[in-house]
Amino acid sequence: MTTQLIELEGSWEEILKQADKFIGHRVRVIILTTEAEIKQAITIESQKELDKLNSNYLIGGNENIRFGDLSQEEQESIKQALVSQTEGKLERWKCK
């Protein structure tokens, strides 16, 4: 059985608006209190994502988009954004 991890980021109030989706599920909450902690967490998580990135990797949260199904341009955009984030630059990627 494959476990799908869903990552949410936002204020507590924004997260609570989606709470009904997770009733009966285990969740982990990480409180990010300073810009330095946020930057460090993004750097660490981006490296983890980069390490497991392959054509079968699912992205897009609830949309279950396979990385390999994206265009080459979108794949490169995601890879470049993850590399930037591992270097401490806070950038996000966009897919069509």
MIFI-896255 format. One record per residue: x, y, z of N, C-alpha, C, O in turn. Coordinates in steps of 0.05 Angstrom, whole numbers. Each point is the difference from the previous one (the first is absolute). Layout:
> X|Y|Z|X|Y|Z|X|Y|Z|X|Y|Z
...
//
This chain:
> 17|-23|0|-17|23|0|18|25|0|19|2|16
> -25|17|-33|15|25|-2|-13|21|16|-25|4|-1
> 40|11|17|-10|22|16|5|25|-15|22|6|-9
> -43|10|6|3|26|-13|1|22|22|-18|2|16
> 39|14|-17|2|22|19|-11|25|-13|6|6|-23
> -22|8|38|-11|26|-9|12|21|17|-2|-1|25
> 13|21|-37|13|22|15|-17|25|-3|-7|9|-22
> 0|3|45|-15|25|0|17|21|14|15|-6|19
> -16|30|-29|15|22|12|-18|24|1|-13|6|-20
> 13|8|42|-17|24|3|-4|6|29|13|-13|18
> -29|32|-12|-6|7|28|-18|-22|11|-12|-16|-14
> 11|15|41|-16|-20|13|-30|3|-9|-13|-21|-4
> 4|45|1|-27|4|-9|-5|-11|-28|-21|-12|-5
> 41|15|-13|-3|-11|-27|0|-30|0|-15|-13|-15
> 31|1|32|1|-29|3|-26|-11|11|-10|-20|-10
> -1|33|30|-25|-9|12|-23|0|-19|-18|-17|3
> 18|34|-23|-21|0|-20|-1|-26|-15|-21|-6|-12
> 42|-9|11|1|-26|-14|-1|-24|19|4|-23|-9
> -8|28|34|1|-21|21|-19|-24|-6|7|-23|6
> -30|28|-17|-19|-22|-5|11|-21|-19|-9|-23|1
> 28|31|-18|12|-20|-19|17|-21|15|5|-21|-11
> 4|28|35|19|-17|14|-11|-14|25|15|-10|16
> -41|11|-13|-13|-14|23|7|-29|-2|-4|-13|-21
> 13|1|43|7|-28|1|28|-7|-9|8|-23|0
> 7|43|-9|28|-4|-9|19|11|20|-6|18|15
> 30|-30|-15|21|11|17|13|23|-15|3|0|-24
> 4|21|39|13|24|-12|24|7|17|2|-7|23
> 16|22|-36|23|11|15|0|30|-5|-3|9|-23
> 6|6|44|0|29|-2|28|10|8|10|-7|21
> 1|24|-38|26|13|7|-5|29|1|-10|12|-20
> 16|1|42|-4|28|4|25|15|-9|22|-5|12
> -24|22|-31|23|16|-10|-3|28|11|-19|14|-7
> 37|-6|25|-4|25|14|17|23|-10|-7|23|4
> 29|-29|-17|17|22|-10|6|-4|-29|-2|-22|-10
> 10|43|-3|8|-2|-28|23|-20|-4|1|-15|-19
> 18|15|38|23|-18|-2|-10|-29|2|10|-17|-15
> -29|11|33|-10|-27|3|-16|-8|-25|2|-23|-10
> -17|42|-1|-15|-6|-25|19|-6|-22|-4|-19|-15
> 24|35|12|20|-3|-22|15|-27|3|4|-14|-19
> 3|7|44|14|-25|5|-18|-24|-6|8|-19|-13
> -33|21|21|-19|-22|-5|-5|-4|-30|0|-22|-10
> -3|44|-5|-4|-1|-29|25|-12|-13|-2|-16|-19
> 26|23|28|25|-10|-11|1|-30|4|7|-15|-19
> -13|6|43|1|-29|6|-21|-16|-16|7|-20|-12
> -31|30|12|-22|-14|-14|5|0|-30|-6|-20|-14
> 17|42|3|6|1|-28|21|-21|-8|-1|-12|-21
> 21|9|38|21|-21|-5|-13|-28|0|7|-16|-17
> -25|11|36|-13|-25|1|-16|-5|-26|1|-22|-12
> -16|43|3|-16|-3|-25|18|-4|-24|-6|-17|-17
> 29|31|16|18|-3|-22|12|-28|-1|4|-12|-21
> 2|1|45|12|-27|2|-19|-22|-11|9|-20|-11
> -35|24|15|-18|-21|-8|-15|6|-27|-18|-15|-7
> 26|36|-6|-13|8|-25|7|-20|-22|24|-4|-7
> -44|-9|-5|3|-17|-23|-26|1|-16|-19|13|8
> 18|-27|-31|-23|2|-18|-26|-10|13|-21|9|-8
> 22|-26|28|-24|-10|13|-8|16|25|-21|-6|12
> 37|25|-5|-5|16|24|-25|17|-4|-4|13|-20
> -14|-14|40|-25|15|-1|4|28|12|11|3|21
> -21|16|-36|2|28|9|-28|12|-1|-19|-12|-10
> 17|37|19|-25|14|-2|-20|-5|22|-24|6|-3
> 33|-17|25|-19|-4|23|-22|-19|-7|6|-24|-5
> -30|33|5|-23|-17|-4|-5|-8|-29|-16|-17|-6
> 30|30|-12|-4|-5|-29|13|-25|-10|-7|-10|-22
> 27|-1|36|13|-25|-8|12|1|-28|-6|-17|-16
> 21|37|11|13|3|-26|27|-14|0|17|6|18
> -12|-24|-37|26|-13|-1|20|20|-12|-5|13|-20
> 28|-11|33|21|17|-10|7|-6|-29|4|19|-16
> -3|-44|9|7|-9|-28|-21|8|-20|6|1|-24
> -30|6|32|-22|9|-18|2|29|-7|-14|10|-18
> 31|5|32|3|29|-5|18|4|-24|16|-18|-8
> -18|41|-4|17|7|-23|29|3|10|5|3|24
> 14|-6|-42|28|4|8|5|27|13|15|3|19
> -28|17|-30|2|27|10|-9|2|29|13|12|17
> -36|-25|-11|-10|0|27|18|-16|19|4|8|23
> 6|-31|-32|18|-16|16|25|16|7|9|0|23
> 2|14|-43|25|16|5|-6|22|20|16|7|17
> -39|6|-20|-8|22|17|-1|-10|29|9|14|19
> -21|-37|-15|-2|-11|28|27|-7|10|7|6|23
> 10|-19|-39|27|-7|9|16|25|7|13|1|21
> -15|19|-38|15|25|6|-9|13|25|16|11|16
> -43|-10|-11|-11|12|24|9|-15|25|7|12|20
> -7|-39|-22|9|-16|23|30|5|6|8|2|23
> 8|-1|-44|29|5|4|3|28|13|16|3|18
> -30|17|-28|1|26|12|-7|0|29|12|13|17
> -33|-28|-10|-10|-1|27|21|-14|18|3|8|23
> 11|-28|-33|20|-14|16|24|19|5|15|-4|19
> -13|24|-36|22|20|4|-10|24|17|15|20|3
> -39|-22|7|-10|21|18|-16|22|-14|-7|19|13
> 2|-22|-39|-16|20|-14|-29|-9|1|-6|-24|-6
> -12|41|13|-28|-7|3|-15|6|-25|-11|22|-4
> 9|-42|-14|-14|2|-25|-20|-23|-2|4|-21|13
> -25|25|-28|-19|-21|-5|-3|-5|-29|6|18|-17
> -14|-42|9|-4|-6|-28|-29|1|-7|-17|0|18
> 11|2|-43|-27|1|-10|-3|-20|-22|16|-2|-18
> -38|-13|19|-7|-18|-22|-26|9|-12|-17|12|14
> 13|-17|-39|-24|8|-14|-24|-15|10|-22|4|-9
//
